[in-house]
Structure formats: C-alpha cells, structure tokens
Amino acid sequence: MATDKKHIAVYLDKAVEDALSKYCIDNGLESKKGLMYSAAVNKALAQFFEVESSTPSTTPGNTASNIPSDIPDNWEQRIAEIVERKMSGVIEQLRTELGESAA
C-alpha cells in the first residue's frame, strides 16, 4: 500500500508486545486480519505526544461517533442511485466503443 507516512521497524520486548496486543484489544484496533499494531502504535504515540490522530477504531461503540451528523437517513439508497447512474454511463460508453470497433 503506497503512503507518504513514515515507516519504522521496531524490535519489541515480549512485555511490550503483550502490552501492545492488550492495547489493541482494549481500543478496538482489530480487523478480520488480526490486531492492528500500526494503528495501535500511532494511537499510543499520539496520546503520548498529546497530538491528534486519525487512527481508526473498530470498536462498535466508537464508530457511531465518527459518523458526521449531516448524513441523511436514506444514505444507502442515495449511494445506490449514484452508483447505478455512474455504472449506466460506463456501460453505455463501453457499448458505444465496442459497437464502433465491431463495425
């Protein structure tokens, strides 16, 4: 994954690794692939340095507070309409291009 974020490598002591794993679990930093160590380190360092962090959290209780309040109730329907409209345009363009090339 391409990113402009600084990459660091760290050799963790076993006690620090265990504490980091617990921190991940306690802060909802888990995904289907497992614990989100990078996100946990970012969040812990942000807390240590007292700076804002955009670290995601998968804790069910935390996700609702990350959703802007101005999202309409019918957002799923609106997204489906937008996707359908965009895809219709793409499909029509492909049909035109394929029709022209077949002639």
Secondary structure, DSSP 8 states (H G I E B T S, - for coil): ---SS--------HHHHHHHHHHHHHTT-EETTEE-HHHHHHHHHHHHHT---------HHHHGGGS-TT--TTHHHHHHHHHHHHHHHHHHHHHHHHHHHH-
